[in-house]
Amino acid sequence: MIMKLNINDRAALAIKNKEKRVEIRANKENGKHDYSKLKEKDIIEFNSKTYGILYAKVKEVNYYKSLDELFTLEGTRYTTSSTNDKNEAIKNVNKIDGYKEAIEKHGVYAIHIEYLYSKNTVWEELYEKAKNVRNPRDISGLITAGSVGAAILTSNHNIYIGVCIDTASTLGMCGERNAIANMITNGEHEIVKLVCVDGKGNVGSPCGACREYLMQLSKTSKNIEILSNLENKEIVRLEELIPNWWGYDRV
């Protein structure tokens, strides 16, 4: 499930900076959302005025009868973006339109979240993940790994990363296929965006084998956006890299 919520800029920035990891919400009378329905791995789409849309994954949802109980057990470190004082935090939440009455009647939810990415900066974030996962090293006398990194964004808003593994007898794999293996291991198969970074930190392009591998994943694979220039946010779609593909009627 994807739940769409509005959020103020201060809280949005705190979520993006991973300084806020718990969202506090209460069910209002005739409210648009029922937070009791949220469960682990659901996605929240936060929309803020300045920072646009941010995506976060639900880690757990805890119910409390009061704000005092919530802040006593959850603390204030990651639950509020405005103060670390419990009493002040309670006052601030109660100032939100209708929240005091709603909490007195229905209680309150502490929604633990994991920041995924911002729609406005997704290419930069994918690039950084692909670049930072690189770690060139010798595994053995026959295997080296980590000179190239890759990051993929799925249709479920998750990001998976991988590095290249180079072996004797051509038994290795590119970073893109390593990231794909990570994705499939976690139960997904539909990619939306892809970034690969070479040993010099430059944006690269999937090799022919990876292009074929990507195309075979899904009927939507032809629409995968691949970053070709970070500075100008230039992209190329997979179908442009592998035109007249042979298997369109088989995936």
C-alpha positions as CSV (number, residue, x, y, z in Angstrom):
1,M,0.0,0.0,0.0
2,I,1.1,3.6,-0.7
3,M,-0.3,6.3,1.6
4,K,0.0,9.9,0.5
5,L,0.6,12.4,3.2
6,N,1.2,16.2,3.3
7,I,4.1,17.3,5.5
8,N,5.7,20.7,6.4
9,D,9.1,21.6,5.0
10,R,11.0,21.3,8.3
11,A,9.8,17.8,8.9
12,A,10.5,16.9,5.2
13,L,14.1,18.1,5.4
14,A,14.5,16.2,8.7
15,I,13.2,13.0,7.1
16,K,15.5,13.5,4.1
17,N,18.5,14.0,6.4
18,K,17.5,11.0,8.4
19,E,17.1,13.1,11.6
20,K,13.4,12.3,11.8
21,R,12.6,8.6,11.7
22,V,9.2,8.4,13.4
23,E,6.1,10.2,12.0
24,I,3.4,11.0,14.6
25,R,-0.2,10.7,13.3
26,A,-3.7,10.6,14.8
27,N,-6.9,9.4,13.3
28,K,-9.4,12.3,13.0
29,E,-13.1,12.0,12.8
30,N,-14.0,11.5,9.1
31,G,-10.3,11.7,8.3
32,K,-8.8,10.8,5.0
33,H,-6.5,8.2,6.4
34,D,-6.7,5.4,8.9
35,Y,-3.1,4.9,10.2
36,S,-4.0,1.6,11.9
37,K,-4.0,0.1,8.4
38,L,-0.3,0.8,7.8
39,K,2.0,-2.2,8.1
40,E,5.6,-3.0,7.6
41,K,7.0,-2.4,4.1
42,D,4.1,-0.1,3.1
43,I,5.2,3.1,1.4
44,I,4.5,6.6,2.5
45,E,4.6,9.4,-0.2
46,F,5.3,12.6,1.7
47,N,4.5,15.8,-0.2
48,S,6.1,19.1,1.0
49,K,5.9,22.6,-0.5
50,T,9.7,23.1,-1.0
51,Y,11.2,19.7,-1.1
52,G,8.4,18.0,-3.2
53,I,7.8,14.3,-2.9
54,L,9.8,12.1,-0.6
55,Y,9.3,8.3,-0.3
56,A,9.7,6.4,2.9
57,K,9.2,2.7,3.8
58,V,7.2,1.8,7.0
59,K,9.4,-0.2,9.4
60,E,6.8,-0.6,12.2
61,V,3.7,1.1,13.6
62,N,3.2,1.5,17.3
63,Y,-0.1,2.6,18.9
64,Y,-0.2,4.7,22.1
65,K,-3.1,6.0,24.2
66,S,-1.5,9.4,24.7
67,L,1.4,11.6,23.6
68,D,2.9,11.4,27.0
69,E,3.1,7.6,26.6
70,L,4.4,7.9,23.1
71,F,7.2,10.3,23.9
72,T,8.1,8.5,27.1
73,L,8.6,5.2,25.2
74,E,9.8,6.5,21.8
75,G,11.8,9.5,23.0
76,T,12.1,12.8,21.0
77,R,15.4,12.1,19.2
78,Y,13.8,10.9,16.0
79,T,10.2,11.7,16.5
80,T,10.1,15.4,16.2
81,S,12.0,17.9,14.0
82,S,11.4,20.9,16.2
83,T,12.5,20.1,19.8
84,N,14.1,17.5,22.1
85,D,12.0,18.5,25.1
86,K,9.1,16.1,25.7
87,N,6.7,18.6,27.2
88,E,7.3,21.0,24.4
89,A,6.9,18.2,21.8
90,I,3.5,17.4,23.3
91,K,2.4,21.0,23.1
92,N,3.6,21.3,19.5
93,V,1.6,18.2,18.4
94,N,-1.5,19.3,20.2
95,K,-1.4,22.6,18.3
96,I,-2.0,20.7,15.0
97,D,-5.5,21.2,13.9
98,G,-7.8,18.7,15.5
99,Y,-5.0,16.5,16.9
100,K,-5.6,17.1,20.6
101,E,-9.2,16.0,20.4
102,A,-8.4,13.1,18.1
103,I,-5.7,11.8,20.3
104,E,-7.9,12.0,23.4
105,K,-10.5,10.0,21.7
106,H,-8.6,7.6,19.4
107,G,-5.0,7.6,20.6
108,V,-1.9,8.2,18.5
109,Y,0.4,6.3,16.2
110,A,4.2,6.4,16.0
111,I,5.1,5.3,12.5
112,H,8.7,4.3,12.1
113,I,10.0,5.0,8.7
114,E,13.1,4.5,6.5
115,Y,13.8,7.3,4.1
116,L,14.2,6.0,0.5
117,Y,14.6,8.9,-1.8
118,S,13.4,12.3,-3.0
119,K,11.7,12.6,-6.4
120,N,13.6,15.9,-6.9
121,T,17.0,14.4,-6.3
122,V,16.6,10.8,-7.2
123,W,19.4,10.8,-9.9
124,E,21.9,12.3,-7.5
125,E,21.0,9.8,-4.8
126,L,21.2,6.9,-7.1
127,Y,24.6,8.1,-8.4
128,E,25.9,8.5,-4.8
129,K,24.8,5.0,-3.9
130,A,26.4,3.5,-7.0
131,K,29.6,5.5,-6.5
132,N,29.9,4.7,-2.7
133,V,29.3,1.0,-3.0
134,R,32.5,0.7,-5.1
135,N,35.5,-0.8,-3.3
136,P,38.1,-2.2,-5.7
137,R,39.7,-5.2,-4.1
138,D,41.2,-8.6,-4.7
139,I,39.0,-11.5,-3.6
140,S,41.5,-14.1,-4.5
141,G,44.2,-14.7,-7.1
142,L,41.4,-15.3,-9.7
143,I,38.7,-12.8,-8.6
144,T,38.6,-9.0,-8.3
145,A,35.6,-7.0,-7.4
146,G,34.2,-3.5,-6.7
147,S,35.6,-1.3,-9.4
148,V,32.2,-0.5,-10.9
149,G,29.0,0.1,-8.9
150,A,25.3,0.2,-9.9
151,A,22.1,1.3,-8.3
152,I,18.6,0.5,-9.5
153,L,15.2,2.0,-8.4
154,T,12.2,-0.4,-8.6
155,S,8.6,0.3,-9.2
156,N,8.0,-0.4,-5.5
157,H,10.3,2.6,-4.7
158,N,13.1,0.4,-3.3
159,I,16.8,0.9,-4.2
160,Y,19.2,-2.0,-4.7
161,I,23.0,-1.8,-5.3
162,G,25.7,-4.0,-6.6
163,V,29.3,-4.1,-7.7
164,C,31.1,-5.9,-10.5
165,I,32.8,-9.2,-9.9
166,D,35.5,-10.1,-12.4
167,T,36.8,-13.7,-12.5
168,A,38.9,-16.0,-14.5
169,S,37.0,-18.1,-17.1
170,T,34.4,-15.3,-17.5
171,L,32.3,-16.4,-14.5
172,G,31.8,-13.0,-13.0
173,M,29.1,-10.4,-13.4
174,C,28.6,-6.7,-13.9
175,G,27.5,-4.4,-11.1
176,E,24.1,-4.0,-12.8
177,R,23.4,-7.8,-12.7
178,N,24.6,-7.9,-9.1
179,A,22.1,-5.3,-8.2
180,I,19.4,-7.1,-10.1
181,A,20.3,-10.3,-8.2
182,N,19.8,-8.4,-5.0
183,M,16.5,-7.1,-6.2
184,I,15.2,-10.5,-7.2
185,T,16.4,-12.0,-3.9
186,N,14.1,-9.4,-2.3
187,G,11.1,-10.4,-4.4
188,E,11.1,-7.7,-7.0
189,H,11.7,-7.6,-10.8
190,E,10.5,-4.3,-12.2
191,I,13.1,-1.6,-12.6
192,V,12.3,2.1,-13.2
193,K,15.7,3.8,-13.1
194,L,19.4,2.7,-13.3
195,V,22.7,4.3,-12.7
196,C,26.1,2.7,-13.1
197,V,29.4,4.4,-12.1
198,D,32.8,3.3,-13.4
199,G,36.2,3.2,-11.7
200,K,36.8,6.9,-12.3
201,G,33.5,8.0,-10.9
202,N,31.9,8.6,-14.3
203,V,28.4,7.6,-15.3
204,G,28.6,4.5,-17.5
205,S,26.3,2.6,-19.8
206,P,25.2,-1.1,-19.4
207,C,27.1,-3.5,-21.5
208,G,25.3,-5.6,-24.1
209,A,24.9,-8.6,-21.8
210,C,23.3,-6.3,-19.1
211,R,21.0,-4.7,-21.6
212,E,19.7,-8.1,-22.7
213,Y,19.4,-9.2,-19.0
214,L,17.4,-6.0,-18.2
215,M,15.1,-6.5,-21.2
216,Q,14.2,-10.0,-20.1
217,L,13.0,-8.9,-16.7
218,S,9.7,-7.4,-17.5
219,K,7.3,-6.1,-20.2
220,T,8.1,-2.6,-18.9
221,S,11.9,-3.0,-19.1
222,K,12.0,-1.1,-22.4
223,N,11.0,2.0,-20.4
224,I,13.8,1.8,-17.9
225,E,15.5,5.2,-17.6
226,I,19.3,5.0,-17.6
227,L,21.4,8.0,-16.5
228,S,23.8,9.1,-19.2
229,N,24.8,12.6,-17.8
230,L,24.5,13.5,-14.2
231,E,25.1,17.3,-14.6
232,N,22.4,17.8,-17.2
233,K,20.2,14.9,-16.0
234,E,20.3,13.4,-19.4
235,I,18.8,9.9,-19.7
236,V,18.3,7.2,-22.3
237,R,15.6,4.6,-22.3
238,L,16.7,0.9,-22.5
239,E,14.8,0.4,-25.7
240,E,17.1,3.0,-27.3
241,L,20.1,0.9,-26.4
242,I,18.7,-2.4,-27.6
243,P,16.3,-1.6,-30.5
244,N,14.3,-4.2,-32.4
245,W,14.7,-6.5,-29.4
246,W,13.8,-10.1,-30.3
247,G,11.7,-11.0,-27.2
248,Y,8.9,-8.5,-26.9
249,D,6.2,-11.1,-27.4
250,R,7.7,-13.5,-24.8
251,V,8.2,-11.5,-21.6
